[in-house]
Amino acid sequence: MSATQIIGVVLLVIGAVLLFFGMQQADSPVDQVTEAVTGRYTDETMWYLIGGLALIVGGGLMALFGRRG
């Protein structure tokens, strides 16, 4: 396994953790009230969700298609 693939797996795991925290935060009472009033999540929750998804996609691609040694 090359260094690129290892970094890809690490990014994949970090992305999954960020996505988990974003989903937990989206279910919090404060975020639910904000969503009910404004129709969208708070900026912090959106950054967790977007960042988590981006790292999952990027890390997955690096792990699958990274340079093989």
PDB file with one MODEL, atoms N, CA, C and O in Angstrom:
MODEL        1
ATOM      1  N   MET A   1       0.852  -1.172   0.000  1.00  0.00           N
ATOM      2  CA  MET A   1       0.000   0.000   0.000  1.00  0.00           C
ATOM      3  C   MET A   1       0.900   1.238   0.000  1.00  0.00           C
ATOM      4  O   MET A   1       1.803   1.367   0.827  1.00  0.00           O
ATOM      5  N   SER A   2       0.637   2.136  -0.936  1.00  0.00           N
ATOM      6  CA  SER A   2       1.484   3.318  -1.064  1.00  0.00           C
ATOM      7  C   SER A   2       1.065   4.397  -0.066  1.00  0.00           C
ATOM      8  O   SER A   2       0.017   4.306   0.575  1.00  0.00           O
ATOM      9  N   ALA A   3       1.907   5.411   0.045  1.00  0.00           N
ATOM     10  CA  ALA A   3       1.635   6.517   0.967  1.00  0.00           C
ATOM     11  C   ALA A   3       0.366   7.263   0.559  1.00  0.00           C
ATOM     12  O   ALA A   3      -0.387   7.718   1.419  1.00  0.00           O
ATOM     13  N   THR A   4       0.127   7.391  -0.736  1.00  0.00           N
ATOM     14  CA  THR A   4      -1.078   8.075  -1.215  1.00  0.00           C
ATOM     15  C   THR A   4      -2.332   7.329  -0.790  1.00  0.00           C
ATOM     16  O   THR A   4      -3.323   7.948  -0.400  1.00  0.00           O
ATOM     17  N   GLN A   5      -2.296   6.028  -0.861  1.00  0.00           N
ATOM     18  CA  GLN A   5      -3.444   5.234  -0.452  1.00  0.00           C
ATOM     19  C   GLN A   5      -3.664   5.307   1.057  1.00  0.00           C
ATOM     20  O   GLN A   5      -4.807   5.335   1.513  1.00  0.00           O
ATOM     21  N   ILE A   6      -2.601   5.338   1.822  1.00  0.00           N
ATOM     22  CA  ILE A   6      -2.727   5.453   3.280  1.00  0.00           C
ATOM     23  C   ILE A   6      -3.324   6.797   3.647  1.00  0.00           C
ATOM     24  O   ILE A   6      -4.202   6.875   4.506  1.00  0.00           O
ATOM     25  N   ILE A   7      -2.856   7.856   3.003  1.00  0.00           N
ATOM     26  CA  ILE A   7      -3.420   9.187   3.254  1.00  0.00           C
ATOM     27  C   ILE A   7      -4.892   9.208   2.861  1.00  0.00           C
ATOM     28  O   ILE A   7      -5.703   9.827   3.549  1.00  0.00           O
ATOM     29  N   GLY A   8      -5.244   8.547   1.777  1.00  0.00           N
ATOM     30  CA  GLY A   8      -6.631   8.465   1.346  1.00  0.00           C
ATOM     31  C   GLY A   8      -7.514   7.795   2.383  1.00  0.00           C
ATOM     32  O   GLY A   8      -8.622   8.261   2.646  1.00  0.00           O
ATOM     33  N   VAL A   9      -7.042   6.719   2.967  1.00  0.00           N
ATOM     34  CA  VAL A   9      -7.804   6.022   4.003  1.00  0.00           C
ATOM     35  C   VAL A   9      -7.952   6.902   5.240  1.00  0.00           C
ATOM     36  O   VAL A   9      -9.022   6.940   5.847  1.00  0.00           O
ATOM     37  N   VAL A  10      -6.889   7.608   5.617  1.00  0.00           N
ATOM     38  CA  VAL A  10      -6.959   8.514   6.772  1.00  0.00           C
ATOM     39  C   VAL A  10      -7.981   9.623   6.509  1.00  0.00           C
ATOM     40  O   VAL A  10      -8.779   9.945   7.389  1.00  0.00           O
ATOM     41  N   LEU A  11      -7.964  10.209   5.310  1.00  0.00           N
ATOM     42  CA  LEU A  11      -8.941  11.244   4.973  1.00  0.00           C
ATOM     43  C   LEU A  11     -10.361  10.692   4.967  1.00  0.00           C
ATOM     44  O   LEU A  11     -11.299  11.377   5.373  1.00  0.00           O
ATOM     45  N   LEU A  12     -10.515   9.471   4.511  1.00  0.00           N
ATOM     46  CA  LEU A  12     -11.816   8.821   4.508  1.00  0.00           C
ATOM     47  C   LEU A  12     -12.360   8.671   5.924  1.00  0.00           C
ATOM     48  O   LEU A  12     -13.539   8.930   6.167  1.00  0.00           O
ATOM     49  N   VAL A  13     -11.522   8.262   6.843  1.00  0.00           N
ATOM     50  CA  VAL A  13     -11.940   8.096   8.238  1.00  0.00           C
ATOM     51  C   VAL A  13     -12.264   9.451   8.871  1.00  0.00           C
ATOM     52  O   VAL A  13     -13.266   9.577   9.575  1.00  0.00           O
ATOM     53  N   ILE A  14     -11.436  10.455   8.630  1.00  0.00           N
ATOM     54  CA  ILE A  14     -11.698  11.792   9.182  1.00  0.00           C
ATOM     55  C   ILE A  14     -13.007  12.340   8.620  1.00  0.00           C
ATOM     56  O   ILE A  14     -13.783  12.958   9.349  1.00  0.00           O
ATOM     57  N   GLY A  15     -13.255  12.121   7.340  1.00  0.00           N
ATOM     58  CA  GLY A  15     -14.500  12.559   6.732  1.00  0.00           C
ATOM     59  C   GLY A  15     -15.709  11.887   7.354  1.00  0.00           C
ATOM     60  O   GLY A  15     -16.735  12.528   7.577  1.00  0.00           O
ATOM     61  N   ALA A  16     -15.590  10.593   7.636  1.00  0.00           N
ATOM     62  CA  ALA A  16     -16.699   9.872   8.279  1.00  0.00           C
ATOM     63  C   ALA A  16     -16.971  10.424   9.672  1.00  0.00           C
ATOM     64  O   ALA A  16     -18.127  10.548  10.076  1.00  0.00           O
ATOM     65  N   VAL A  17     -15.915  10.755  10.405  1.00  0.00           N
ATOM     66  CA  VAL A  17     -16.085  11.324  11.745  1.00  0.00           C
ATOM     67  C   VAL A  17     -16.750  12.696  11.661  1.00  0.00           C
ATOM     68  O   VAL A  17     -17.659  12.989  12.438  1.00  0.00           O
ATOM     69  N   LEU A  18     -16.309  13.538  10.730  1.00  0.00           N
ATOM     70  CA  LEU A  18     -16.929  14.852  10.564  1.00  0.00           C
ATOM     71  C   LEU A  18     -18.398  14.728  10.169  1.00  0.00           C
ATOM     72  O   LEU A  18     -19.239  15.468  10.678  1.00  0.00           O
ATOM     73  N   LEU A  19     -18.709  13.811   9.279  1.00  0.00           N
ATOM     74  CA  LEU A  19     -20.088  13.605   8.868  1.00  0.00           C
ATOM     75  C   LEU A  19     -20.936  13.122  10.043  1.00  0.00           C
ATOM     76  O   LEU A  19     -22.084  13.541  10.192  1.00  0.00           O
ATOM     77  N   PHE A  20     -20.383  12.250  10.869  1.00  0.00           N
ATOM     78  CA  PHE A  20     -21.088  11.776  12.056  1.00  0.00           C
ATOM     79  C   PHE A  20     -21.399  12.933  12.997  1.00  0.00           C
ATOM     80  O   PHE A  20     -22.525  13.064  13.477  1.00  0.00           O
ATOM     81  N   PHE A  21     -20.389  13.781  13.264  1.00  0.00           N
ATOM     82  CA  PHE A  21     -20.620  14.917  14.155  1.00  0.00           C
ATOM     83  C   PHE A  21     -21.626  15.894  13.551  1.00  0.00           C
ATOM     84  O   PHE A  21     -22.435  16.472  14.276  1.00  0.00           O
ATOM     85  N   GLY A  22     -21.584  16.083  12.247  1.00  0.00           N
ATOM     86  CA  GLY A  22     -22.548  16.957  11.593  1.00  0.00           C
ATOM     87  C   GLY A  22     -23.966  16.438  11.721  1.00  0.00           C
ATOM     88  O   GLY A  22     -24.894  17.213  11.956  1.00  0.00           O
ATOM     89  N   MET A  23     -24.143  15.138  11.569  1.00  0.00           N
ATOM     90  CA  MET A  23     -25.473  14.554  11.721  1.00  0.00           C
ATOM     91  C   MET A  23     -25.962  14.645  13.162  1.00  0.00           C
ATOM     92  O   MET A  23     -27.142  14.898  13.407  1.00  0.00           O
ATOM     93  N   GLN A  24     -25.048  14.438  14.118  1.00  0.00           N
ATOM     94  CA  GLN A  24     -25.424  14.570  15.521  1.00  0.00           C
ATOM     95  C   GLN A  24     -25.831  16.005  15.845  1.00  0.00           C
ATOM     96  O   GLN A  24     -26.794  16.237  16.576  1.00  0.00           O
ATOM     97  N   GLN A  25     -25.095  16.954  15.300  1.00  0.00           N
ATOM     98  CA  GLN A  25     -25.382  18.356  15.552  1.00  0.00           C
ATOM     99  C   GLN A  25     -26.691  18.767  14.881  1.00  0.00           C
ATOM    100  O   GLN A  25     -27.415  19.610  15.409  1.00  0.00           O
ATOM    101  N   ALA A  26     -27.000  18.187  13.733  1.00  0.00           N
ATOM    102  CA  ALA A  26     -28.243  18.516  13.035  1.00  0.00           C
ATOM    103  C   ALA A  26     -29.461  18.072  13.841  1.00  0.00           C
ATOM    104  O   ALA A  26     -30.540  18.649  13.705  1.00  0.00           O
ATOM    105  N   ASP A  27     -29.292  17.048  14.680  1.00  0.00           N
ATOM    106  CA  ASP A  27     -30.389  16.560  15.509  1.00  0.00           C
ATOM    107  C   ASP A  27     -30.497  17.277  16.844  1.00  0.00           C
ATOM    108  O   ASP A  27     -31.397  16.984  17.631  1.00  0.00           O
ATOM    109  N   SER A  28     -29.598  18.208  17.113  1.00  0.00           N
ATOM    110  CA  SER A  28     -29.637  18.923  18.393  1.00  0.00           C
ATOM    111  C   SER A  28     -30.840  19.860  18.429  1.00  0.00           C
ATOM    112  O   SER A  28     -31.285  20.339  17.386  1.00  0.00           O
ATOM    113  N   PRO A  29     -31.371  20.125  19.630  1.00  0.00           N
ATOM    114  CA  PRO A  29     -32.539  21.004  19.743  1.00  0.00           C
ATOM    115  C   PRO A  29     -32.308  22.410  19.174  1.00  0.00           C
ATOM    116  O   PRO A  29     -33.203  22.981  18.551  1.00  0.00           O
ATOM    117  N   VAL A  30     -31.121  22.961  19.387  1.00  0.00           N
ATOM    118  CA  VAL A  30     -30.837  24.315  18.889  1.00  0.00           C
ATOM    119  C   VAL A  30     -30.885  24.330  17.369  1.00  0.00           C
ATOM    120  O   VAL A  30     -31.460  25.242  16.774  1.00  0.00           O
ATOM    121  N   ASP A  31     -30.296  23.342  16.746  1.00  0.00           N
ATOM    122  CA  ASP A  31     -30.279  23.299  15.290  1.00  0.00           C
ATOM    123  C   ASP A  31     -31.670  23.019  14.728  1.00  0.00           C
ATOM    124  O   ASP A  31     -32.011  23.525  13.660  1.00  0.00           O
ATOM    125  N   GLN A  32     -32.471  22.229  15.422  1.00  0.00           N
ATOM    126  CA  GLN A  32     -33.823  21.961  14.955  1.00  0.00           C
ATOM    127  C   GLN A  32     -34.684  23.221  15.010  1.00  0.00           C
ATOM    128  O   GLN A  32     -35.492  23.462  14.113  1.00  0.00           O
ATOM    129  N   VAL A  33     -34.512  24.027  16.069  1.00  0.00           N
ATOM    130  CA  VAL A  33     -35.248  25.283  16.152  1.00  0.00           C
ATOM    131  C   VAL A  33     -34.798  26.235  15.054  1.00  0.00           C
ATOM    132  O   VAL A  33     -35.624  26.879  14.408  1.00  0.00           O
ATOM    133  N   THR A  34     -33.492  26.323  14.844  1.00  0.00           N
ATOM    134  CA  THR A  34     -32.968  27.187  13.783  1.00  0.00           C
ATOM    135  C   THR A  34     -33.498  26.757  12.424  1.00  0.00           C
ATOM    136  O   THR A  34     -33.875  27.596  11.605  1.00  0.00           O
ATOM    137  N   GLU A  35     -33.527  25.450  12.183  1.00  0.00           N
ATOM    138  CA  GLU A  35     -34.042  24.959  10.904  1.00  0.00           C
ATOM    139  C   GLU A  35     -35.536  25.257  10.759  1.00  0.00           C
ATOM    140  O   GLU A  35     -35.995  25.594   9.668  1.00  0.00           O
ATOM    141  N   ALA A  36     -36.293  25.136  11.848  1.00  0.00           N
ATOM    142  CA  ALA A  36     -37.724  25.419  11.781  1.00  0.00           C
ATOM    143  C   ALA A  36     -37.996  26.891  11.485  1.00  0.00           C
ATOM    144  O   ALA A  36     -38.947  27.217  10.774  1.00  0.00           O
ATOM    145  N   VAL A  37     -37.160  27.786  12.030  1.00  0.00           N
ATOM    146  CA  VAL A  37     -37.374  29.219  11.847  1.00  0.00           C
ATOM    147  C   VAL A  37     -36.840  29.695  10.489  1.00  0.00           C
ATOM    148  O   VAL A  37     -37.526  30.422   9.771  1.00  0.00           O
ATOM    149  N   THR A  38     -35.624  29.287  10.142  1.00  0.00           N
ATOM    150  CA  THR A  38     -34.981  29.799   8.928  1.00  0.00           C
ATOM    151  C   THR A  38     -35.114  28.863   7.736  1.00  0.00           C
ATOM    152  O   THR A  38     -34.952  29.298   6.596  1.00  0.00           O
ATOM    153  N   GLY A  39     -35.405  27.595   7.973  1.00  0.00           N
ATOM    154  CA  GLY A  39     -35.504  26.631   6.888  1.00  0.00           C
ATOM    155  C   GLY A  39     -34.180  26.011   6.479  1.00  0.00           C
ATOM    156  O   GLY A  39     -34.116  25.309   5.470  1.00  0.00           O
ATOM    157  N   ARG A  40     -33.121  26.257   7.243  1.00  0.00           N
ATOM    158  CA  ARG A  40     -31.814  25.658   6.926  1.00  0.00           C
ATOM    159  C   ARG A  40     -31.037  25.434   8.222  1.00  0.00           C
ATOM    160  O   ARG A  40     -31.373  25.966   9.279  1.00  0.00           O
ATOM    161  N   TYR A  41     -29.983  24.625   8.096  1.00  0.00           N
ATOM    162  CA  TYR A  41     -29.137  24.342   9.248  1.00  0.00           C
ATOM    163  C   TYR A  41     -28.223  25.530   9.536  1.00  0.00           C
ATOM    164  O   TYR A  41     -28.096  26.449   8.727  1.00  0.00           O
ATOM    165  N   THR A  42     -27.589  25.490  10.709  1.00  0.00           N
ATOM    166  CA  THR A  42     -26.634  26.541  11.038  1.00  0.00           C
ATOM    167  C   THR A  42     -25.388  26.381  10.161  1.00  0.00           C
ATOM    168  O   THR A  42     -25.149  25.316   9.592  1.00  0.00           O
ATOM    169  N   ASP A  43     -24.602  27.451  10.064  1.00  0.00           N
ATOM    170  CA  ASP A  43     -23.394  27.407   9.236  1.00  0.00           C
ATOM    171  C   ASP A  43     -22.416  26.351   9.724  1.00  0.00           C
ATOM    172  O   ASP A  43     -21.797  25.657   8.918  1.00  0.00           O
ATOM    173  N   GLU A  44     -22.271  26.224  11.037  1.00  0.00           N
ATOM    174  CA  GLU A  44     -21.335  25.241  11.591  1.00  0.00           C
ATOM    175  C   GLU A  44     -21.737  23.820  11.197  1.00  0.00           C
ATOM    176  O   GLU A  44     -20.884  23.013  10.827  1.00  0.00           O
ATOM    177  N   THR A  45     -23.022  23.513  11.275  1.00  0.00           N
ATOM    178  CA  THR A  45     -23.502  22.192  10.892  1.00  0.00           C
ATOM    179  C   THR A  45     -23.258  21.938   9.411  1.00  0.00           C
ATOM    180  O   THR A  45     -22.850  20.843   9.024  1.00  0.00           O
ATOM    181  N   MET A  46     -23.506  22.940   8.589  1.00  0.00           N
ATOM    182  CA  MET A  46     -23.293  22.780   7.152  1.00  0.00           C
ATOM    183  C   MET A  46     -21.823  22.534   6.838  1.00  0.00           C
ATOM    184  O   MET A  46     -21.510  21.731   5.960  1.00  0.00           O
ATOM    185  N   TRP A  47     -20.916  23.212   7.540  1.00  0.00           N
ATOM    186  CA  TRP A  47     -19.489  22.987   7.303  1.00  0.00           C
ATOM    187  C   TRP A  47     -19.078  21.572   7.683  1.00  0.00           C
ATOM    188  O   TRP A  47     -18.271  20.951   6.992  1.00  0.00           O
ATOM    189  N   TYR A  48     -19.637  21.055   8.791  1.00  0.00           N
ATOM    190  CA  TYR A  48     -19.347  19.668   9.163  1.00  0.00           C
ATOM    191  C   TYR A  48     -19.830  18.706   8.072  1.00  0.00           C
ATOM    192  O   TYR A  48     -19.101  17.797   7.676  1.00  0.00           O
ATOM    193  N   LEU A  49     -21.043  18.907   7.596  1.00  0.00           N
ATOM    194  CA  LEU A  49     -21.608  18.003   6.604  1.00  0.00           C
ATOM    195  C   LEU A  49     -20.874  18.101   5.266  1.00  0.00           C
ATOM    196  O   LEU A  49     -20.526  17.078   4.676  1.00  0.00           O
ATOM    197  N   ILE A  50     -20.637  19.313   4.790  1.00  0.00           N
ATOM    198  CA  ILE A  50     -19.954  19.495   3.508  1.00  0.00           C
ATOM    199  C   ILE A  50     -18.503  19.011   3.593  1.00  0.00           C
ATOM    200  O   ILE A  50     -18.024  18.319   2.695  1.00  0.00           O
ATOM    201  N   GLY A  51     -17.812  19.374   4.664  1.00  0.00           N
ATOM    202  CA  GLY A  51     -16.425  18.936   4.842  1.00  0.00           C
ATOM    203  C   GLY A  51     -16.313  17.433   4.956  1.00  0.00           C
ATOM    204  O   GLY A  51     -15.403  16.832   4.385  1.00  0.00           O
ATOM    205  N   GLY A  52     -17.235  16.815   5.693  1.00  0.00           N
ATOM    206  CA  GLY A  52     -17.219  15.364   5.826  1.00  0.00           C
ATOM    207  C   GLY A  52     -17.434  14.661   4.500  1.00  0.00           C
ATOM    208  O   GLY A  52     -16.730  13.705   4.175  1.00  0.00           O
ATOM    209  N   LEU A  53     -18.411  15.137   3.732  1.00  0.00           N
ATOM    210  CA  LEU A  53     -18.658  14.534   2.424  1.00  0.00           C
ATOM    211  C   LEU A  53     -17.479  14.730   1.479  1.00  0.00           C
ATOM    212  O   LEU A  53     -17.105  13.811   0.750  1.00  0.00           O
ATOM    213  N   ALA A  54     -16.893  15.923   1.491  1.00  0.00           N
ATOM    214  CA  ALA A  54     -15.751  16.188   0.612  1.00  0.00           C
ATOM    215  C   ALA A  54     -14.568  15.291   0.964  1.00  0.00           C
ATOM    216  O   ALA A  54     -13.911  14.751   0.074  1.00  0.00           O
ATOM    217  N   LEU A  55     -14.296  15.129   2.259  1.00  0.00           N
ATOM    218  CA  LEU A  55     -13.177  14.272   2.657  1.00  0.00           C
ATOM    219  C   LEU A  55     -13.451  12.806   2.350  1.00  0.00           C
ATOM    220  O   LEU A  55     -12.533  12.068   1.995  1.00  0.00           O
ATOM    221  N   ILE A  56     -14.696  12.379   2.481  1.00  0.00           N
ATOM    222  CA  ILE A  56     -15.027  10.991   2.155  1.00  0.00           C
ATOM    223  C   ILE A  56     -14.807  10.735   0.663  1.00  0.00           C
ATOM    224  O   ILE A  56     -14.208   9.728   0.284  1.00  0.00           O
ATOM    225  N   VAL A  57     -15.289  11.644  -0.175  1.00  0.00           N
ATOM    226  CA  VAL A  57     -15.115  11.464  -1.621  1.00  0.00           C
ATOM    227  C   VAL A  57     -13.634  11.541  -1.995  1.00  0.00           C
ATOM    228  O   VAL A  57     -13.128  10.672  -2.705  1.00  0.00           O
ATOM    229  N   GLY A  58     -12.945  12.570  -1.523  1.00  0.00           N
ATOM    230  CA  GLY A  58     -11.529  12.728  -1.851  1.00  0.00           C
ATOM    231  C   GLY A  58     -10.673  11.596  -1.316  1.00  0.00           C
ATOM    232  O   GLY A  58      -9.817  11.067  -2.025  1.00  0.00           O
ATOM    233  N   GLY A  59     -10.901  11.227  -0.073  1.00  0.00           N
ATOM    234  CA  GLY A  59     -10.137  10.126   0.514  1.00  0.00           C
ATOM    235  C   GLY A  59     -10.422   8.803  -0.160  1.00  0.00           C
ATOM    236  O   GLY A  59      -9.516   7.995  -0.362  1.00  0.00           O
ATOM    237  N   GLY A  60     -11.683   8.575  -0.512  1.00  0.00           N
ATOM    238  CA  GLY A  60     -12.030   7.336  -1.212  1.00  0.00           C
ATOM    239  C   GLY A  60     -11.363   7.245  -2.570  1.00  0.00           C
ATOM    240  O   GLY A  60     -10.864   6.188  -2.956  1.00  0.00           O
ATOM    241  N   LEU A  61     -11.355   8.367  -3.301  1.00  0.00           N
ATOM    242  CA  LEU A  61     -10.693   8.373  -4.606  1.00  0.00           C
ATOM    243  C   LEU A  61      -9.190   8.171  -4.475  1.00  0.00           C
ATOM    244  O   LEU A  61      -8.579   7.458  -5.271  1.00  0.00           O
ATOM    245  N   MET A  62      -8.596   8.807  -3.461  1.00  0.00           N
ATOM    246  CA  MET A  62      -7.155   8.625  -3.252  1.00  0.00           C
ATOM    247  C   MET A  62      -6.836   7.189  -2.875  1.00  0.00           C
ATOM    248  O   MET A  62      -5.841   6.629  -3.335  1.00  0.00           O
ATOM    249  N   ALA A  63      -7.682   6.587  -2.031  1.00  0.00           N
ATOM    250  CA  ALA A  63      -7.436   5.211  -1.611  1.00  0.00           C
ATOM    251  C   ALA A  63      -7.604   4.224  -2.768  1.00  0.00           C
ATOM    252  O   ALA A  63      -6.864   3.246  -2.867  1.00  0.00           O
ATOM    253  N   LEU A  64      -8.575   4.483  -3.634  1.00  0.00           N
ATOM    254  CA  LEU A  64      -8.813   3.567  -4.737  1.00  0.00           C
ATOM    255  C   LEU A  64      -7.853   3.757  -5.905  1.00  0.00           C
ATOM    256  O   LEU A  64      -7.362   2.785  -6.479  1.00  0.00           O
ATOM    257  N   PHE A  65      -7.591   5.011  -6.251  1.00  0.00           N
ATOM    258  CA  PHE A  65      -6.827   5.281  -7.455  1.00  0.00           C
ATOM    259  C   PHE A  65      -5.450   5.891  -7.181  1.00  0.00           C
ATOM    260  O   PHE A  65      -4.801   6.391  -8.100  1.00  0.00           O
ATOM    261  N   GLY A  66      -5.008   5.853  -5.944  1.00  0.00           N
ATOM    262  CA  GLY A  66      -3.688   6.398  -5.607  1.00  0.00           C
ATOM    263  C   GLY A  66      -2.587   5.604  -6.292  1.00  0.00           C
ATOM    264  O   GLY A  66      -2.778   4.462  -6.709  1.00  0.00           O
ATOM    265  N   ARG A  67      -1.454   6.231  -6.394  1.00  0.00           N
ATOM    266  CA  ARG A  67      -0.314   5.606  -7.046  1.00  0.00           C
ATOM    267  C   ARG A  67       0.075   4.339  -6.283  1.00  0.00           C
ATOM    268  O   ARG A  67       0.301   4.370  -5.073  1.00  0.00           O
ATOM    269  N   ARG A  68       0.145   3.277  -6.982  1.00  0.00           N
ATOM    270  CA  ARG A  68       0.474   1.995  -6.347  1.00  0.00           C
ATOM    271  C   ARG A  68       1.967   1.733  -6.459  1.00  0.00           C
ATOM    272  O   ARG A  68       2.585   1.917  -7.508  1.00  0.00           O
ATOM    273  N   GLY A  69       2.520   1.294  -5.328  1.00  0.00           N
ATOM    274  CA  GLY A  69       3.965   1.059  -5.287  1.00  0.00           C
ATOM    275  C   GLY A  69       4.332  -0.239  -5.811  1.00  0.00           C
ATOM    276  O   GLY A  69       5.514  -0.581  -5.842  1.00  0.00           O
TER     277      GLY A  69
ENDMDL
END
